[in-house]
Amino acid sequence: EVGDFLDAATPRMPNRYRSPELLTAACPPRHVVLDRAAQHTRVCPDSSSLVARLRMARNAAWALALAAVGRASAGGPLLSRGAVSAVLLAAAGWVAHALRREFT
């Protein structure tokens, strides 16, 4: 159904026949033609800046989580403020990582 439609639409991709030797070349597979990162994220300034900001947010959250783990491991109860903030920062980093993977 959908796969058949996409297989039929692949030969109609832009610039498919821009040079004569491409007329006899095999059609590229669907995963190449419909690659989100190549076809949209790298071209669209909003998406590429979002990916860069998500990467920075992920790295910052994970670095702060490591610092909070270091502070929490210095002593104190298991559910200290540092341990809770480490878990929350790690979770925020994971969310930023998951969102970034949607665009790449």
Residue frames as a rotation matrix with the C-alpha (Angstrom) as fourth column:
GLU 1
0.574 0.819 0.000 0.00
0.819 -0.574 0.000 0.00
0.000 0.000 -1.000 0.00
VAL 2
0.893 -0.292 -0.344 2.15
-0.189 -0.934 0.302 2.86
-0.409 -0.205 -0.889 1.25
GLY 3
-0.028 -0.964 0.263 5.33
-0.010 0.263 0.965 1.03
-1.000 0.025 -0.017 0.29
ASP 4
-0.023 0.100 0.995 4.03
0.930 0.367 -0.016 0.51
-0.367 0.925 -0.101 -3.25
PHE 5
0.909 0.390 0.149 3.22
0.417 -0.862 -0.289 4.21
0.016 0.325 -0.946 -3.54
LEU 6
0.630 -0.728 -0.270 6.68
-0.373 -0.589 0.717 5.21
-0.681 -0.351 -0.643 -2.30
ASP 7
-0.207 -0.708 0.675 8.38
0.378 0.579 0.723 2.76
-0.902 0.405 0.148 -4.65
ALA 8
0.268 0.383 0.884 6.42
0.962 -0.061 -0.265 4.24
-0.048 0.922 -0.385 -7.55
ALA 9
0.986 0.165 -0.012 7.18
0.165 -0.986 0.013 7.84
-0.009 -0.015 -1.000 -6.47
THR 10
0.396 -0.907 -0.144 10.93
0.287 -0.027 0.958 7.32
-0.872 -0.420 0.250 -6.03
PRO 11
-0.230 -0.540 0.810 11.74
0.948 0.063 0.311 7.66
-0.219 0.839 0.498 -9.77
ARG 12
0.435 0.491 0.755 9.98
0.673 -0.734 0.090 11.05
0.599 0.469 -0.649 -9.75
MET 13
0.433 -0.314 -0.845 12.31
0.741 -0.409 0.532 12.60
-0.513 -0.857 0.056 -7.19
PRO 14
0.932 -0.063 -0.358 13.70
-0.198 -0.914 -0.355 16.06
-0.305 0.401 -0.864 -8.07
ASN 15
0.247 -0.877 -0.413 16.78
-0.952 -0.300 0.067 16.09
-0.182 0.376 -0.908 -10.32
ARG 16
0.434 -0.047 0.900 16.48
-0.133 0.984 0.116 12.35
-0.891 -0.170 0.421 -10.88
TYR 17
0.466 -0.203 0.861 17.22
0.826 0.449 -0.341 12.72
-0.317 0.870 0.377 -14.59
ARG 18
0.749 -0.186 -0.636 19.40
-0.147 -0.982 0.115 15.85
-0.646 0.007 -0.763 -14.58
SER 19
-0.229 -0.831 -0.508 22.08
-0.852 -0.082 0.518 14.12
-0.471 0.551 -0.689 -16.66
PRO 20
0.238 0.412 -0.880 21.78
-0.888 0.460 -0.025 11.50
0.395 0.787 0.475 -19.44
GLU 21
-0.617 -0.526 -0.586 23.64
-0.296 0.845 -0.446 8.74
0.729 -0.102 -0.676 -17.60
LEU 22
-0.817 0.364 0.448 21.01
-0.442 0.106 -0.891 8.81
-0.371 -0.926 0.074 -14.85
LEU 23
0.069 0.885 -0.460 18.37
-0.997 0.077 -0.001 7.64
0.035 0.459 0.888 -17.34
THR 24
0.263 -0.022 -0.965 19.88
-0.344 0.932 -0.115 4.15
0.901 0.362 0.237 -17.32
ALA 25
-0.784 -0.593 0.182 20.98
-0.350 0.181 -0.919 4.10
0.512 -0.785 -0.350 -13.68
ALA 26
-0.342 0.651 -0.678 19.01
0.715 0.648 0.261 2.15
0.610 -0.395 -0.687 -11.14
CYS 27
0.349 0.566 0.747 16.61
-0.149 -0.753 0.641 4.13
0.925 -0.335 -0.178 -9.02
PRO 28
-0.698 -0.652 0.294 18.01
-0.384 -0.006 -0.923 4.76
0.604 -0.758 -0.246 -5.51
PRO 29
-0.500 0.528 -0.686 16.37
0.710 0.704 0.024 2.90
0.495 -0.475 -0.727 -2.64
ARG 30
0.426 0.856 0.294 13.58
0.465 -0.485 0.740 4.51
0.776 -0.178 -0.605 -0.69
HIS 31
0.640 -0.178 -0.747 15.67
0.729 -0.165 0.664 5.15
-0.242 -0.970 0.024 2.45
VAL 32
-0.534 -0.844 0.042 18.05
0.799 -0.488 0.350 7.32
-0.275 0.220 0.936 0.41
VAL 33
-0.501 0.415 0.760 15.35
0.449 -0.626 0.638 9.38
0.740 0.660 0.128 -1.26
LEU 34
0.512 0.830 0.223 13.30
0.153 -0.343 0.927 9.86
0.846 -0.440 -0.302 1.91
ASP 35
-0.211 -0.681 -0.701 16.20
0.906 0.133 -0.402 10.61
0.367 -0.720 0.589 4.25
ARG 36
0.762 0.637 -0.121 14.88
0.628 -0.679 0.381 13.29
0.160 -0.366 -0.917 6.60
ALA 37
0.346 -0.696 -0.629 18.28
0.436 -0.475 0.765 14.61
-0.831 -0.538 0.139 7.63
ALA 38
-0.664 -0.677 0.316 19.48
0.567 -0.181 0.804 15.08
-0.487 0.713 0.504 4.05
GLN 39
-0.412 0.564 0.715 16.22
0.788 -0.174 0.591 16.25
0.458 0.807 -0.373 2.52
HIS 40
0.573 0.744 0.343 14.98
0.440 -0.633 0.637 18.60
0.692 -0.214 -0.690 5.24
THR 41
0.788 -0.175 -0.590 17.04
0.554 -0.218 0.804 19.10
-0.270 -0.960 -0.075 8.40
ARG 42
-0.234 -0.970 -0.069 20.24
0.796 -0.232 0.559 20.23
-0.558 0.076 0.827 6.66
VAL 43
-0.506 0.101 0.857 18.32
0.711 -0.514 0.480 22.49
0.489 0.852 0.188 4.28
CYS 44
0.498 0.816 0.294 15.86
0.420 -0.524 0.741 24.12
0.759 -0.245 -0.603 6.69
PRO 45
-0.418 -0.728 0.543 17.50
-0.132 -0.542 -0.830 26.74
0.899 -0.419 0.130 8.94
ASP 46
0.202 0.566 0.799 14.88
-0.902 -0.210 0.377 26.33
0.381 -0.797 0.468 11.67
SER 47
0.960 0.192 -0.205 15.38
-0.127 0.948 0.292 22.58
0.250 -0.254 0.934 11.89
SER 48
0.257 -0.938 -0.231 19.16
0.500 0.334 -0.799 22.71
0.827 0.090 0.555 11.77
SER 49
-0.415 -0.389 0.823 19.28
-0.453 -0.696 -0.557 25.38
0.789 -0.604 0.112 14.50
LEU 50
0.567 0.664 0.488 16.85
-0.785 0.256 0.564 23.33
0.250 -0.702 0.667 16.62
VAL 51
0.818 -0.330 -0.471 19.11
0.294 0.944 -0.150 20.29
0.494 -0.016 0.869 16.28
ALA 52
-0.212 -0.953 0.214 22.13
0.263 -0.267 -0.927 22.37
0.941 -0.141 0.307 17.33
ARG 53
-0.201 0.201 0.959 20.27
-0.799 -0.600 -0.042 23.82
0.567 -0.774 0.282 20.33
LEU 54
0.848 0.528 0.047 19.06
-0.471 0.709 0.524 20.37
0.244 -0.467 0.850 21.38
ARG 55
0.444 -0.776 -0.447 22.62
0.483 0.628 -0.610 19.04
0.755 0.055 0.654 21.18
MET 56
-0.491 -0.629 0.603 23.85
-0.145 -0.623 -0.768 21.90
0.859 -0.465 0.215 23.39
ALA 57
0.182 0.644 0.743 20.98
-0.907 -0.182 0.380 21.39
0.380 -0.743 0.551 25.86
ARG 58
0.893 0.120 -0.435 21.67
-0.032 0.979 0.203 17.66
0.450 -0.167 0.877 26.03
ASN 59
0.047 -0.972 -0.232 25.38
0.503 0.224 -0.835 18.15
0.863 -0.078 0.499 26.65
ALA 60
-0.473 -0.183 0.862 24.78
-0.485 -0.762 -0.428 20.85
0.735 -0.621 0.272 29.26
ALA 61
0.526 0.751 0.400 22.16
-0.778 0.233 0.584 18.77
0.345 -0.618 0.706 31.09
TRP 62
0.810 -0.248 -0.531 24.39
0.279 0.960 -0.021 15.71
0.515 -0.131 0.847 31.17
ALA 63
-0.276 -0.948 0.159 27.41
0.299 -0.242 -0.923 17.73
0.913 -0.207 0.350 32.33
LEU 64
-0.287 0.256 0.923 25.36
-0.783 -0.617 -0.072 19.32
0.551 -0.744 0.378 35.10
ALA 65
0.807 0.582 -0.099 24.00
-0.447 0.712 0.541 15.89
0.385 -0.392 0.835 36.03
LEU 66
0.353 -0.765 -0.538 27.55
0.535 0.637 -0.555 14.57
0.767 -0.092 0.634 36.39
ALA 67
-0.574 -0.543 0.613 28.45
-0.143 -0.671 -0.728 17.56
0.806 -0.506 0.307 38.56
ALA 68
0.170 0.731 0.661 25.35
-0.893 -0.169 0.417 16.94
0.417 -0.661 0.624 40.70
VAL 69
0.828 0.043 -0.560 26.30
0.078 0.979 0.190 13.27
0.556 -0.201 0.807 41.07
GLY 70
-0.178 -0.976 -0.124 29.75
0.446 0.032 -0.895 14.35
0.877 -0.215 0.430 42.20
ARG 71
-0.523 0.050 0.851 28.25
-0.598 -0.733 -0.324 16.70
0.608 -0.678 0.413 44.76
ALA 72
0.544 0.816 0.195 25.72
-0.745 0.364 0.559 14.10
0.385 -0.449 0.806 45.93
SER 73
0.630 -0.336 -0.701 28.37
0.283 0.939 -0.196 11.40
0.724 -0.075 0.686 46.28
ALA 74
-0.350 -0.788 0.506 30.33
-0.225 -0.454 -0.862 13.62
0.909 -0.416 -0.019 48.65
GLY 75
-0.953 0.057 -0.298 27.98
0.296 0.391 -0.871 12.52
0.067 -0.918 -0.390 51.40
GLY 76
-0.632 0.773 0.064 24.48
-0.750 -0.588 -0.302 12.90
-0.196 -0.238 0.951 52.71
PRO 77
-0.104 0.691 0.715 21.27
-0.211 0.687 -0.695 10.95
-0.972 -0.223 0.074 52.42
LEU 78
-0.563 -0.106 0.820 20.36
0.629 0.588 0.508 9.02
-0.536 0.802 -0.264 49.29
LEU 79
0.232 0.737 0.635 17.56
0.953 -0.303 0.003 11.41
0.195 0.605 -0.772 48.33
SER 80
-0.249 -0.400 -0.882 19.60
0.569 -0.797 0.201 14.55
-0.784 -0.452 0.426 48.84
ARG 81
0.578 0.453 -0.678 19.03
-0.160 -0.752 -0.639 17.64
-0.800 0.478 -0.362 46.74
GLY 82
-0.250 -0.775 -0.581 22.08
-0.818 -0.152 0.555 16.81
-0.519 0.613 -0.596 44.60
ALA 83
-0.833 -0.035 0.553 20.87
0.138 0.954 0.268 13.28
-0.536 0.299 -0.789 43.81
VAL 84
0.179 0.972 0.150 17.39
0.577 0.019 -0.817 14.46
-0.797 0.233 -0.557 42.86
SER 85
0.518 -0.021 -0.855 18.79
-0.496 -0.821 -0.281 17.22
-0.697 0.570 -0.435 40.66
ALA 86
-0.628 -0.775 -0.075 21.16
-0.553 0.376 0.743 14.71
-0.548 0.508 -0.665 39.02
VAL 87
-0.540 0.511 0.669 18.25
0.571 0.807 -0.155 12.46
-0.619 0.298 -0.727 38.11
LEU 88
0.526 0.802 -0.285 16.18
0.353 -0.510 -0.784 15.37
-0.774 0.311 -0.551 36.80
LEU 89
0.206 -0.535 -0.819 19.06
-0.720 -0.650 0.243 16.75
-0.662 0.540 -0.520 34.74
ALA 90
-0.815 -0.475 0.332 19.83
-0.177 0.750 0.637 13.32
-0.552 0.460 -0.695 33.31
ALA 91
-0.120 0.866 0.485 16.17
0.720 0.412 -0.558 12.96
-0.683 0.282 -0.673 32.35
ALA 92
0.629 0.312 -0.712 16.20
-0.143 -0.854 -0.501 16.39
-0.764 0.417 -0.493 30.69
GLY 93
-0.325 -0.834 -0.446 19.31
-0.734 -0.074 0.675 15.38
-0.596 0.546 -0.588 28.75
TRP 94
-0.738 0.115 0.665 17.63
0.324 0.925 0.200 12.18
-0.592 0.363 -0.720 27.63
VAL 95
0.375 0.927 0.004 14.55
0.528 -0.210 -0.823 14.10
-0.762 0.310 -0.568 26.43
ALA 96
0.423 -0.292 -0.858 16.75
-0.607 -0.795 -0.028 16.52
-0.673 0.532 -0.513 24.45
HIS 97
-0.692 -0.714 0.107 18.62
-0.444 0.538 0.717 13.55
-0.569 0.449 -0.689 22.98
ALA 98
-0.402 0.620 0.674 15.39
0.620 0.726 -0.297 11.81
-0.674 0.299 -0.676 21.95
LEU 99
0.637 0.647 -0.418 14.01
0.166 -0.645 -0.746 14.98
-0.753 0.406 -0.518 20.33
ARG 100
0.026 -0.731 -0.681 17.26
-0.761 -0.457 0.461 15.53
-0.649 0.506 -0.568 18.46
ARG 101
-0.780 -0.332 0.531 17.17
-0.013 0.857 0.516 12.00
-0.626 0.395 -0.672 17.07
GLU 102
0.211 0.929 0.305 13.75
0.527 0.155 -0.836 12.73
-0.823 0.337 -0.457 15.56
PHE 103
0.808 0.107 -0.579 15.36
-0.299 -0.773 -0.560 15.28
-0.507 0.626 -0.593 13.27
THR 104
-0.065 -0.919 -0.388 18.51
-0.951 -0.061 0.302 13.38
-0.302 0.389 -0.871 12.29
